[in-house]
Amino acid sequence: MISVIEVNAIIRERVLPAPIFMGGMLSLMFKAFCLGHQPAWLVIYSTIQWPFLFWIVYQDYKSKKKLFYMVEMCWVFNWLGWGLLFLEIGTVLGPVDPFFSDSVRNRLGFAFFIIVNGPLAFSVIMNANALVLHDISKTSGVFIHFNPALVSYALRWRKVWTGGGSWSPFDNNGSFFASMTNAAHDRKSVTDAFLVYMVWLIPYALWLFVTGDILMSVPNRSSFKDLYKKLPGATTSSKCWAYLILHFAASGTAFMGATLFYGSFLLHTVWILGLLFYCTWLGASYYSYTYAGARVTKRLEERLAVKAD
């Protein structure tokens, strides 16, 4: 038999802190309001929110020996992307001079659009990211993979629902990524996305070849370590090559898919809503399993099996 104390302990293995859940829900509602009413505020709010959420996730990853994940493409391009947006916000509001020419700024905007709607957004599906509002660490996948795509959606299609190019009151100095200048009509090339991607891939490849054997010998987790047994090759070096080639091929394929979203409001909307539906469904499934009794039943059955032995 299992005592009441044991049952209570199993139930309390998972808690649902009301303040954190409320904060997550209010943040989500505020983002939805900004997306529909004033897209510029979504960009600003998400940019300000990033370092605070990162710090919370960093502390959790540190305690769980998962910091090597933060050298992966998704984390690095979040830092680069939000940093670039921070500079763009300063440019738009006036106190910061444009850090590049209008042409370069517009090309960078397109490159990051392709990256965040390509490999980053596809990672929501690949990693089965769940939207769990009370657990920032568990939701970190949604936060680094989906939120950049949502912000890019607001930046790309604001004219569709505002009826014009106005970003008032945020157009003091040329608009985000020079999108209200002549540079907005420049030819867009997916090559720019590949060039930005290589800024991460080359240093990462060097780091992986140098530390590959070390990654396999330490208790810390990493993406390479997670996939090590599934990668072809007999040596760590050959597996590094396989990992990098697969990463490049998958990212390149995702880049090409993301170009379709840049040219079609309908396709991009379906993509964003599909990702949101997917991660929300996984989040709802998590809550159902964790708090509706299925998890407790499973844990009780495991405990009874141990006692029976």
N, C-alpha and C positions, 0 to 999 in steps of 0.2 A: 504493500500500500504506500501511497505518497501522502505526506502530511500537508496540512493547509499552509504551513510555512514554506514548504518546497514549492507548492503551486504559486504562492504569492511572489516568491523569488523569481520564478520563470516569467510571470506577468511583468514584473518590474525590470526585466532585462531590456525592454524597449519602452522608452518614455516619450511622451509627446508634450514638450514644453510649450505652454500656451503663448508666452511672450514672443518666442522665436517663430512659432507658426503664424502668429498675428503679423509680425514684421514681414515675413515672406509673402503673406497674402496681400498686405497693403502695398508692398513694393511692386508686386505683379499688377495690382489694380492701377497703380500710378503709371506704370509703363504702358498699360493699355490705354489709359486716358491720354497720355502724351502722344502715343502713336496716332490716335485719331484726331486729336485737337491741336496739338502743337509739337510736331515731330522734333523740332530743335531741342526741346527740353528732354526728350528721350536720349538724344546723343549726349547732352551735358550731364544728365543724371547718371547714365550708365558709365560715363568716363570717371565721374567722381566716385561712384560706387566701387569701381574695380579694385583699387588698392586695399580697401577695407575688407572686401570679400577674399581677396588674395591672401591677406594676412591670416585670416581665420583658417583657410584651407592649408596654408603653409604650416601652421602650428599642428594641424591634424596629420598632415603628411609626415612631418618631422617625427611625431610620436609613433607613427606606424612604419617608419623606415621606407617611405615612398618618395623621397625628395628627388630621386633620379628621374621620376616622371616629368619633372619640371624643366628638363632640358629638351623635351620632345617638342616637335613642331608646334603643336597647339598652344602650349604655354608660352613659347618664345614669341609667336606671332600675336598672341594676345597682348604681351608687353609692348611689342613694337607698334601694334595697331592702336592700342589705347594711348600710347605715348604720342603717336602721330596725330590722333584726334585731339589730344590736349593742346598741341601746338596749333592745330587748325582752329580750335575754339578761340584761342588767343588771337589768331589772325582775324577771324570773323568779328570778334568783339572790339578789336581795334588796338589793344596795347602791344601786340606782337607783330612785327613786320613779317611778310611772307618769307618763309625760310628757303623756298625754291621758286623758280619761275612758275607762272600759271600752267605752262605746258607740263612741267615735271610734276607739279602738285596733282594735276588732273590724271596723269598716267599712274601715279602712286595710288590715287583713289580707286582707279579701275583695277589695278593689280591686287589691292587688298579686297576689293569686292569679289574677285575671282577666287582668292584664297579662302575667304571666310564662308562663301557660299558653296565652295567646292570641298576640299578635303576636311576642313574644320566642321562644316555642317554635316557631311556624310558620316563623320565620326559619331554623331548622335545615334545613328542606326547601328554602326559597327560595334559600338561599345554599350549599346542598350542603355543609354542615359535616361534616368528617371527623374521626374520633377517631384521632389519630396521637400515640401516647403519648410518643414521644421528642422531639416538636417542640411546645413550648408555644405558640409563635406560631401555628402552623398549627391547633392545637387550640383556639385562642382563641374561635373561633365556637361550639364545643360548650360551652366554659367559660362564656360569657356568655349563650348562648341556652338550653341544656339544663339546666345545673346549677340555676338558680333554680327551674325547673319541678320538678325532682327533690326539692328541699328543700320546696317547697310541697306536694308529694305526701306527704312524711313528716309535715308539720304537719297536713295535712287528715285523713289516714286512720290516724293512730296507734292510735285506738281499735279499729280493725278487727282488728289483730293483737295488741294488748295486752289486749283484752277489757274495757277500762274507760277511764276518763278520766285515769288516773294518768300523770304524767310524772316520777315519782320518779327522781332526787332534785331535779328542776328545777321544782317547783311551789311554791316558798317564798312567792311574792308574786303569785299570780293567773294564772299560765300565759301562754304566748305569745298575743298578740293577744286577751287576755281571753277565751280560748275555753273556760274553765271557770267563767265567771260568767254571770249572767243575760243579759248583752249578747250572748252566743252565740246566743240565740234571736231576736234582732232580725231584722227583715226585711232581706234582702240586696238591693241594687240595683246594677245594672250602671252606673247613673249615676255612682256613686262612682269607678268605674274611668275613666270619661270625664273626670271632674273632675281626677283625678290626671294623666291623660294630657295635659290642657290645660296643666298646670303646665310641662310640657316643650314642647308644641307652640307656644304663643304666643311665648315668647322665641326659640325656634328659627326660627319664621317671620320674626320681625323681623331676626334675624341673617342669614337666607338672603337676604332682599330687599336688605339693606345690602351683603352681601359676594358676591352672586351673580356679578357680572362679574369680581370679583377671583378667585373660585374657578376660573373658566375660564381665567384668564391666568397662574396660577402652576403650577409643576410638581407640587405636592402633590395627592394623590388625595382624593376625597370621594365620598359616595354620590350627591350631586346631579350631580357631574361625570361619574360612571360612566353615569348614565342620561340625560344632557343631550340626546344626539342622538335618543333614542327618545321624548322627551317632546313633546307637541303644543305649538304656539306658535311665533311668529316671533322673539320677543324673550326676553331672559333673564328679565324680569319675568313674562311669560306662562308661561314654563316653570316658574318658581318656584310660581306658582299651581297649575299642573297637578300638580307634584310633591307639594305639600301636600295637595291634594284627594285624590289617589290614596292618599297615606299615611293620611289620615283615614278614607277609605272602607275600605281594606284592614284597618286596625287595628280599626275598628268591627265589621267582619264577624268578625274573629278574636275580639273580645270576646264576641260572641254565642255563638260556638262554645265558648268556654271556660266559659260558664255551665253547659253540659251536663256538663263534667268535675267541676264543684263538686258537682253533685247525684248523681253516679253513680261509685261506687268502681270498677265494672267498666269503664266508659268511660274513666275517668282512667288506670286501670292499662294498658289497651290503648294509649292515647295515649302514655304514658311508655315502654312497652316498644317500641312502634312507632318512636318517635324514636331510642331507644337502638339498635335493630336497624339503622336507616337509617344513622346516623352511624358505627356500628361496621363496617357493610358497606363504606361509602366508605373508611374507614380501612384495612380489609383490602385493598381494591382498590388503594389507594395503595402499600401495602407490596409487594403482588404486582407491580405495575408497576415500582416503583422498584428493588426488590432481587432480583427473580426473572429479570431479564435483558431484559425488554421495553424498559425505558428505555435501557439500554446499547446494545441493538440499534438502536434508533431514532437515537441519537446517532452511532453508527458509520456508519449509512447517510447521515446528514446530512453527516458529515465526508468520506465517500467521494464524495458528490455534489459537494462543494466542490472536492475535489482533481481530479475528472474535468473540471470546468470550467476 
